[in-house]
Amino acid sequence: MKRLWPRKHTIDLATVEARLAESLTPVQPRPAYVQDLRTRLMNEFNREHTGMQITSSLGEHTPRGWLLAGGIIGSAVMLVVGIRGLFSLAGLLGLLLHHRQTKPPLPATPAN
């Protein structure tokens, strides 16, 4: 088997571990994150082994709320656009009728 790195570039694991310990400091995760992660992991485990699922109260209604708000806003925009289209159509019809009524009559052609 061919080596990818020359032997001079290999570092023992103790040196790597010491460098990582110097540069990385542990952080404490937020309790909400820990609870959400625990719930997701338990849901995955329960689905695989028992078919049951645990519901989480963290952010449960947020996606549904955004979806509902988007639907309401989208419906309002569609309503405004529809009403604007009806007014534009009514204006166009009024303009055409006005133009037709103000047209000078065609001269009568004498019958032979």
Legacy VTK file of the C-alpha trace (Angstrom):
# vtk DataFile Version 3.0
C-alpha trace
ASCII
DATASET POLYDATA
POINTS 112 float
0.000 0.000 0.000
1.287 3.409 -0.946
1.773 6.037 1.755
0.124 9.370 1.151
2.350 11.384 3.494
6.063 11.069 4.147
7.037 9.765 7.530
8.274 13.195 8.709
4.675 14.541 8.602
3.208 11.906 10.891
2.410 13.125 14.410
1.580 10.889 17.306
-1.925 11.082 18.744
-0.757 12.389 22.107
0.633 15.524 20.445
-2.602 16.070 18.520
-4.629 15.592 21.684
-2.460 18.068 23.588
-2.819 20.689 20.841
-6.584 20.224 20.737
-6.836 20.549 24.522
-4.891 23.830 24.349
-6.924 25.380 21.549
-10.454 24.091 22.181
-12.318 25.066 25.298
-15.483 23.202 26.255
-18.749 25.129 26.183
-21.955 24.502 28.077
-24.927 24.006 25.715
-28.212 25.814 26.313
-30.758 23.747 28.264
-33.341 24.227 25.493
-30.908 22.751 22.959
-30.184 19.772 25.205
-33.914 19.135 25.726
-34.651 19.412 21.995
-31.755 17.100 21.122
-32.893 14.575 23.733
-36.445 14.659 22.342
-35.277 14.208 18.745
-32.989 11.312 19.666
-35.714 9.620 21.690
-38.204 10.094 18.844
-35.800 8.442 16.423
-35.143 5.581 18.827
-38.844 5.089 19.597
-39.808 5.154 15.919
-37.244 2.490 15.109
-38.022 0.223 18.057
-41.616 0.800 19.133
-43.299 2.955 16.499
-44.159 5.602 19.127
-43.234 9.266 18.969
-42.761 11.864 21.720
-43.978 15.394 21.025
-41.820 18.334 21.996
-43.196 21.598 23.320
-40.131 23.481 22.073
-41.116 25.288 18.895
-44.021 22.955 18.220
-46.382 25.617 16.890
-43.816 27.891 15.285
-43.733 26.300 11.811
-47.522 25.964 11.727
-47.867 29.599 12.810
-45.554 30.796 10.060
-47.435 28.700 7.543
-50.760 30.125 8.700
-49.449 33.707 8.603
-48.035 33.163 5.119
-51.340 31.750 3.921
-53.291 34.704 5.296
-50.897 37.242 3.789
-50.868 35.398 0.460
-54.669 35.292 0.383
-54.882 39.014 1.120
-52.426 39.787 -1.681
-54.388 37.600 -4.102
-57.617 39.389 -3.121
-56.067 42.830 -3.682
-54.629 41.767 -7.045
-57.996 40.319 -8.097
-59.872 43.496 -7.155
-57.277 45.599 -8.965
-57.695 43.425 -12.053
-61.477 43.860 -11.965
-61.124 47.644 -11.731
-58.640 47.624 -14.617
-61.021 45.546 -16.719
-63.936 47.847 -15.870
-61.824 50.886 -16.784
-60.828 49.316 -20.087
-64.445 48.486 -20.934
-65.509 52.027 -20.013
-62.768 53.478 -22.193
-63.776 51.299 -25.138
-67.458 52.181 -24.768
-66.634 55.878 -24.477
-64.392 55.692 -27.552
-67.112 53.890 -29.499
-69.755 56.450 -28.563
-67.608 59.479 -29.454
-66.622 58.144 -32.877
-67.947 60.291 -35.724
-70.570 58.457 -37.761
-69.529 57.092 -41.118
-70.751 59.078 -44.118
-73.738 57.532 -45.794
-73.061 56.093 -49.209
-75.636 56.868 -51.892
-77.487 53.842 -53.144
-77.328 53.332 -56.938
LINES 1 113
112 0 1 2 3 4 5 6 7 8 9 10 11 12 13 14 15 16 17 18 19 20 21 22 23 24 25 26 27 28 29 30 31 32 33 34 35 36 37 38 39 40 41 42 43 44 45 46 47 48 49 50 51 52 53 54 55 56 57 58 59 60 61 62 63 64 65 66 67 68 69 70 71 72 73 74 75 76 77 78 79 80 81 82 83 84 85 86 87 88 89 90 91 92 93 94 95 96 97 98 99 100 101 102 103 104 105 106 107 108 109 110 111
